[in-house]
């Protein structure tokens, strides 16, 4: 079968040693980081950009609403949007003592909350009462002050509704009362997006947090107009049209033969490896690694070709779990 074979085992060992002493391919250094299982990662890529656009719109709306309410300019700045589980927000943020109001959607379904740290709430209510608006203390508000705080929450709810509408989201409504150090609605595993707006120049969490359920933000688009889903028939044609242009690797298997490692190492240019198949034997053709056709070797315009003689029949194949 082979024209030339290795002389002895010593020759085989020398060949293996020379092969092992060859230049090894350089390995590319890849930087890896541990996956943060404590944080949701629902929004990435373009969807993450939509969240940033929502935060920008919300910053503009909330700044305008509060400035008009206080009778003086209040510039807010947005921090990068972060994702959290409800258990984290109900624990770590509640420890900072904050007033919150629940946000609801159609039918009263929970959609999130707006939170204002207690010192900020005291300061903003003080501005409405003619005070300086300086950072206040962590004290309980009186009944009158709670009414004024609800007015502030009402303006902030209007701001988030407008920002959501501009981004293609659904409107929300605020609850009838505000509470201090309240837990978020829903289960601890619910996913939230947090948009923190702080007064320009502030370095702490002295601003207001909009905690919105991730489900509420799923359908957002950057321009506020989400493309309507095509009918099923049109969607099917799109998929078929896309698949029709995908390149597929087609491989023709002429045959195979089993030889020893000594014979493989002895192969040189000009040697002939004989296959057990004959020209009349069918050649199998695989598509993407799966058997698809069989055929016979042929010639076409000076090139090797394959004359298809049969195709695999998938009509009776069963899907996984099918009957």
C-alpha positions as CSV (number, residue, x, y, z in Angstrom):
1,X,0.0,0.0,0.0
2,X,2.9,2.4,0.8
3,X,5.8,2.7,-1.4
4,X,8.3,3.4,1.3
5,X,8.3,2.4,5.1
6,X,10.4,3.5,8.1
7,X,13.6,1.5,8.5
8,X,13.3,0.8,12.2
9,X,12.0,2.0,15.5
10,X,14.9,4.3,16.0
11,X,14.0,6.2,12.8
12,X,10.4,6.5,14.1
13,X,11.6,8.0,17.4
14,X,13.9,10.5,15.7
15,X,11.0,11.7,13.5
16,X,8.7,12.1,16.5
17,X,11.4,14.1,18.4
18,X,11.9,16.4,15.5
19,X,8.2,17.0,15.2
20,X,8.0,17.7,19.0
21,X,10.9,20.2,18.7
22,X,9.0,22.3,16.2
23,X,7.9,25.9,16.9
24,X,4.8,25.9,19.1
25,X,2.0,28.3,18.1
26,X,1.8,31.4,20.2
27,X,-1.1,31.5,22.6
28,X,-3.2,34.6,22.7
29,X,-3.6,36.1,26.2
30,X,-7.3,36.4,27.1
31,X,-8.4,38.6,30.0
32,X,-11.2,36.9,32.0
33,X,-13.4,38.1,34.8
34,X,-15.7,36.4,37.2
35,X,-19.4,36.6,36.2
36,X,-21.4,38.7,38.7
37,X,-24.3,36.4,39.5
38,X,-25.8,38.9,42.0
39,X,-26.6,41.4,39.2
40,X,-29.0,40.9,36.2
41,X,-27.5,41.3,32.8
42,X,-30.7,41.6,30.7
43,X,-29.9,44.8,28.8
44,X,-26.7,44.8,26.6
45,X,-25.6,46.4,23.3
46,X,-28.2,48.5,21.6
47,X,-30.8,47.8,24.3
48,X,-28.3,49.3,26.8
49,X,-28.1,52.4,24.7
50,X,-31.9,52.7,24.9
51,X,-31.7,52.8,28.7
52,X,-29.1,55.6,28.5
53,X,-31.4,57.5,26.2
54,X,-34.3,57.0,28.7
55,X,-32.1,58.3,31.5
56,X,-31.2,61.4,29.5
57,X,-34.8,62.2,28.7
58,X,-35.8,61.6,32.3
59,X,-33.1,63.9,33.5
60,X,-34.4,66.7,31.3
61,X,-38.0,66.2,32.3
62,X,-37.4,65.9,36.0
63,X,-35.1,68.9,36.1
64,X,-37.7,71.0,34.3
65,X,-40.6,69.8,36.6
66,X,-38.7,70.4,39.9
67,X,-37.3,73.8,38.7
68,X,-40.8,75.0,37.9
69,X,-42.1,73.7,41.2
70,X,-39.3,75.3,43.3
71,X,-39.3,78.5,41.4
72,X,-35.5,78.2,40.9
73,X,-33.3,76.2,38.6
74,X,-32.5,72.7,39.8
75,X,-30.1,70.9,37.5
76,X,-30.0,67.1,37.8
77,X,-27.4,64.7,36.4
78,X,-28.0,61.0,35.6
79,X,-25.6,58.3,36.8
80,X,-25.1,55.3,34.5
81,X,-28.2,53.0,34.6
82,X,-27.6,49.9,36.8
83,X,-29.5,46.6,37.1
84,X,-30.4,45.0,40.4
85,X,-32.5,42.3,41.9
86,X,-35.3,43.5,44.2
87,X,-33.7,41.8,47.2
88,X,-30.6,44.0,46.8
89,X,-32.6,47.3,46.5
90,X,-34.9,46.4,49.4
91,X,-31.9,45.7,51.6
92,X,-29.0,48.1,50.8
93,X,-30.9,51.2,49.8
94,X,-33.6,50.9,52.5
95,X,-30.7,51.1,55.1
96,X,-30.1,54.7,53.9
97,X,-33.6,55.8,55.1
98,X,-35.6,57.1,52.2
99,X,-39.2,58.0,51.3
100,X,-40.7,56.2,48.4
101,X,-43.9,56.0,46.4
102,X,-45.0,53.0,44.4
103,X,-45.4,53.1,40.7
104,X,-48.2,51.0,39.1
105,X,-49.4,50.2,35.6
106,X,-52.6,49.1,34.0
107,X,-54.8,47.3,36.4
108,X,-52.7,48.4,39.4
109,X,-49.9,46.1,38.6
110,X,-46.6,47.0,40.3
111,X,-44.1,48.7,38.0
112,X,-41.5,50.0,40.4
113,X,-41.0,52.9,42.8
114,X,-39.5,56.4,43.2
115,X,-37.2,56.9,46.2
116,X,-35.9,60.1,47.7
117,X,-33.4,59.9,50.6
118,X,-34.8,61.3,53.8
119,X,-32.4,64.3,54.1
120,X,-33.1,65.2,50.5
121,X,-36.9,65.0,51.1
122,X,-36.6,67.3,54.1
123,X,-34.5,69.8,52.1
124,X,-36.9,69.8,49.1
125,X,-40.0,70.2,51.2
126,X,-38.2,73.0,53.0
127,X,-37.7,74.8,49.7
128,X,-41.5,74.6,49.1
129,X,-42.0,76.2,52.5
130,X,-39.6,79.0,51.8
131,X,-36.5,77.6,53.3
132,X,-33.0,77.5,51.8
133,X,-33.2,74.0,50.6
134,X,-30.0,72.9,52.2
135,X,-29.4,69.3,53.1
136,X,-31.8,68.4,55.9
137,X,-31.8,65.9,58.7
138,X,-33.1,62.3,58.8
139,X,-36.3,63.2,60.6
140,X,-39.9,62.2,60.1
141,X,-42.0,64.6,58.0
142,X,-45.2,66.1,59.4
143,X,-48.6,65.6,57.8
144,X,-48.3,68.9,55.9
145,X,-44.8,68.1,54.8
146,X,-45.9,64.6,53.6
147,X,-48.6,66.3,51.4
148,X,-45.9,68.5,49.9
149,X,-43.7,65.5,49.3
150,X,-46.5,63.8,47.5
151,X,-46.7,66.8,45.2
152,X,-43.0,66.4,44.5
153,X,-43.5,62.7,43.7
154,X,-46.4,63.7,41.4
155,X,-44.1,65.9,39.3
156,X,-41.4,63.2,39.2
157,X,-44.1,60.6,38.1
158,X,-45.1,63.0,35.3
159,X,-41.5,63.2,34.3
160,X,-41.0,59.5,34.1
161,X,-44.3,59.0,32.2
162,X,-43.2,61.5,29.6
163,X,-39.7,60.0,29.3
164,X,-41.2,56.5,28.9
165,X,-43.7,57.6,26.3
166,X,-40.9,59.3,24.3
167,X,-38.9,56.0,24.5
168,X,-41.8,53.7,23.5
169,X,-42.5,52.5,27.1
170,X,-45.8,52.1,28.9
171,X,-47.2,54.8,31.2
172,X,-47.2,54.5,35.0
173,X,-49.1,56.0,37.9
174,X,-48.0,56.8,41.5
175,X,-49.5,55.4,44.6
176,X,-51.8,57.5,46.8
177,X,-49.3,57.6,49.7
178,X,-45.6,57.8,50.4
179,X,-43.9,55.6,52.9
180,X,-40.5,55.7,54.7
181,X,-38.1,52.8,54.3
182,X,-40.7,50.7,52.4
183,X,-39.8,47.5,50.5
184,X,-40.1,47.2,46.8
185,X,-43.2,45.5,45.5
186,X,-43.0,42.0,44.1
187,X,-40.6,39.1,44.7
188,X,-37.0,39.3,45.7
189,X,-35.9,37.8,42.4
190,X,-37.7,40.5,40.3
191,X,-35.3,42.5,38.1
192,X,-35.1,46.3,38.3
193,X,-33.3,49.1,36.5
194,X,-32.2,52.0,38.7
195,X,-31.8,55.5,37.3
196,X,-30.2,57.8,39.8
197,X,-30.5,61.5,39.3
198,X,-28.4,63.7,41.5
199,X,-28.1,67.5,41.8
200,X,-25.2,68.7,39.6
201,X,-22.0,68.5,41.6
202,X,-23.3,66.2,44.3
203,X,-21.1,63.2,45.1
204,X,-23.5,61.1,47.2
205,X,-26.9,59.5,46.7
206,X,-28.7,62.8,47.7
207,X,-30.8,62.8,44.6
208,X,-33.8,60.7,43.5
209,X,-33.8,57.1,42.3
210,X,-36.3,55.7,39.8
211,X,-36.6,52.0,40.3
212,X,-38.3,50.5,37.2
213,X,-39.1,46.8,36.6
214,X,-37.0,45.5,33.7
215,X,-40.2,44.0,32.2
216,X,-41.6,47.6,31.9
217,X,-38.5,48.6,29.7
218,X,-38.4,45.5,27.5
219,X,-40.2,47.0,24.5
220,X,-38.3,50.4,24.5
221,X,-36.7,51.7,21.4
222,X,-34.2,54.6,21.0
223,X,-36.6,56.7,18.9
224,X,-39.7,56.0,20.8
225,X,-41.2,54.0,18.0
226,X,-41.0,50.2,18.2
227,X,-41.3,48.4,14.8
228,X,-44.5,46.4,14.7
229,X,-44.0,42.6,14.5
230,X,-44.6,41.3,11.0
231,X,-47.4,38.7,10.4
232,X,-46.3,35.1,10.9
233,X,-46.4,34.3,7.1
234,X,-44.1,37.3,6.3
235,X,-41.8,36.4,9.2
236,X,-41.5,32.9,7.8
237,X,-40.6,34.2,4.4
238,X,-38.0,36.5,5.9
239,X,-36.4,33.6,7.8
240,X,-36.4,31.3,4.7
241,X,-34.9,34.1,2.6
242,X,-32.2,34.7,5.1
243,X,-31.4,31.0,5.4
244,X,-31.3,30.7,1.6
245,X,-28.3,33.0,1.5
246,X,-26.3,31.4,4.3
247,X,-23.1,29.6,3.1
248,X,-23.0,25.9,3.8
249,X,-19.9,23.7,3.8
250,X,-20.4,20.7,1.4
251,X,-17.8,17.8,1.7
252,X,-17.4,14.8,-0.5
253,X,-15.9,11.8,1.2
254,X,-13.9,9.8,-1.4
255,X,-13.0,7.0,1.0
256,X,-10.8,6.1,4.0
257,X,-8.0,3.8,4.9
258,X,-6.4,2.7,8.1
259,X,-2.6,2.7,8.3
260,X,0.0,2.7,11.1
261,X,1.7,5.7,12.6
262,X,5.0,4.4,11.3
263,X,3.7,4.4,7.7
264,X,2.2,7.9,8.2
265,X,5.6,9.3,9.3
266,X,7.3,7.6,6.4
267,X,5.2,9.3,3.8
268,X,7.0,11.6,1.4
269,X,6.2,13.6,-1.7
270,X,5.5,11.2,-4.6
271,X,4.2,8.3,-2.3
272,X,0.8,6.9,-3.2
273,X,-1.9,6.1,-0.6
274,X,-4.3,3.5,-2.0
275,X,-8.0,3.6,-0.9
276,X,-10.1,0.5,-0.9
277,X,-12.9,2.2,-2.8
278,X,-13.2,1.9,-6.6
279,X,-14.3,4.5,-9.1
280,X,-17.7,2.8,-9.3
281,X,-18.4,3.0,-5.6
282,X,-20.8,5.8,-4.5
283,X,-19.3,8.8,-2.8
284,X,-21.1,10.2,0.3
285,X,-21.7,14.0,0.6
286,X,-22.2,15.7,3.9
287,X,-23.7,19.2,4.5
288,X,-22.6,20.9,7.7
289,X,-21.3,17.6,9.0
290,X,-24.5,15.6,8.3
291,X,-25.0,13.0,5.5
292,X,-27.2,14.5,2.8
293,X,-26.4,13.0,-0.7
294,X,-24.6,10.1,-2.4
295,X,-23.2,10.3,-5.9
296,X,-20.6,9.1,-8.4
297,X,-17.4,10.8,-9.5
298,X,-17.6,12.6,-12.8
299,X,-15.8,15.2,-14.9
300,X,-17.1,18.6,-15.9
301,X,-15.2,21.2,-17.9
302,X,-11.8,19.9,-16.7
303,X,-12.9,19.8,-13.0
304,X,-13.8,17.0,-10.8
305,X,-17.5,16.8,-10.2
306,X,-20.1,14.7,-8.5
307,X,-23.2,13.2,-10.1
308,X,-25.9,13.1,-7.4
309,X,-27.6,9.7,-7.4
310,X,-29.7,9.8,-4.2
311,X,-30.7,12.1,-1.4
312,X,-31.3,11.4,2.3
313,X,-35.0,11.2,3.1
314,X,-35.9,13.3,6.2
315,X,-39.7,13.1,5.7
316,X,-40.0,10.3,8.3
317,X,-37.5,11.6,10.7
318,X,-38.9,12.5,14.1
319,X,-38.2,15.7,16.0
320,X,-36.9,15.3,19.6
321,X,-39.8,14.3,21.8
322,X,-42.1,13.8,18.8
323,X,-44.4,10.9,18.1
